[in-house]
Amino acid sequence: MINSESYEIIISMIMHWYRADFASSVSSLPDKIVKFLRGDKKAKLEAMIDSGKPIRVSYSSYDWGANSSQSLEFFGSQLSTQQWSVDALLRLNLCIEVMS
């Protein structure tokens, strides 16, 4: 969520847990996030960044049960390795958080 009146963005707790993978500091997160936004949300965040005022970053709680209805029984022998890029994770999390 982007609140241009209070200069605050609310993003996924995943961005807090893995912030070092996304940005060098909390204050640099808005610059990284704006790349993945479109339309009004992108315009609002760009205006906030361009103003030079500090942007408060808050985190929404993580919903551990979001995909629990589609959980499968764990079988270690069926594990496969998948590698996700930081950009792919950013796009996925931002789509989830910003669209809600």
C-alpha positions in Angstrom: 0.0 0.0 0.0 1.2 3.5 -0.8 0.0 6.4 1.3 1.2 9.6 -0.3 -0.4 11.7 2.4 1.6 10.2 5.3 4.6 9.3 3.1 4.4 5.7 4.0 4.6 2.4 2.1 3.4 -0.9 3.6 5.0 -3.9 2.1 5.3 -7.6 2.8 7.1 -8.8 5.9 9.2 -10.9 3.5 10.9 -7.6 2.4 11.9 -7.1 6.0 13.2 -10.6 6.6 15.2 -10.6 3.4 15.8 -6.9 3.0 19.5 -7.3 2.3 18.6 -9.3 -0.8 16.5 -6.5 -2.1 18.2 -3.3 -1.0 21.2 -2.0 0.9 19.0 -0.2 3.5 15.4 0.3 4.5 15.5 3.8 3.1 16.5 2.5 -0.3 13.6 0.1 -0.6 11.2 2.7 -2.2 13.7 3.2 -5.0 13.9 -0.5 -5.6 10.1 -1.1 -5.3 9.0 1.7 -7.7 10.6 -0.2 -10.6 8.0 -2.9 -10.3 4.9 -0.7 -10.0 2.6 0.6 -12.7 0.0 3.3 -13.1 -1.2 5.4 -10.1 0.8 3.5 -7.6 4.0 4.1 -9.5 3.2 7.8 -10.0 2.5 8.2 -6.3 5.7 6.5 -5.2 7.7 8.4 -7.8 6.3 11.7 -6.5 7.1 10.8 -2.9 10.7 9.9 -3.9 11.1 13.0 -6.0 10.0 15.2 -3.1 13.1 14.2 -1.1 11.1 13.8 2.1 11.7 10.6 4.1 9.4 7.7 3.3 8.3 5.5 6.2 8.5 1.8 5.4 6.1 -0.4 7.4 5.5 -4.1 7.0 2.3 -6.1 6.8 2.0 -9.3 8.7 2.7 -12.4 6.7 -0.2 -14.9 6.1 1.3 -18.3 6.7 -1.9 -20.0 5.8 -2.3 -18.3 2.3 -1.4 -21.5 0.4 -2.2 -24.1 3.1 -5.2 -25.4 1.3 -3.0 -26.6 -1.5 -0.3 -28.1 0.7 1.0 -31.5 -0.2 2.4 -34.1 2.1 6.2 -33.8 2.4 8.3 -36.4 0.6 12.0 -35.6 0.8 12.7 -37.9 -2.2 10.6 -35.6 -4.4 12.5 -32.4 -3.7 13.9 -30.5 -6.6 16.1 -27.4 -6.6 14.7 -24.2 -8.0 16.6 -21.0 -8.1 14.7 -17.7 -8.0 16.3 -14.4 -8.8 15.9 -11.4 -6.5 14.0 -9.6 -9.2 11.6 -12.5 -9.6 10.9 -12.5 -5.8 10.4 -8.8 -5.8 7.9 -8.9 -8.6 6.0 -11.8 -6.9 5.8 -10.1 -3.5 5.0 -6.7 -4.9 2.2 -8.1 -7.0 0.7 -9.7 -4.0 1.1 -6.8 -1.6 0.5 -3.9 -3.9 -2.6 -5.4 -5.6 -4.3 -6.0 -2.3 
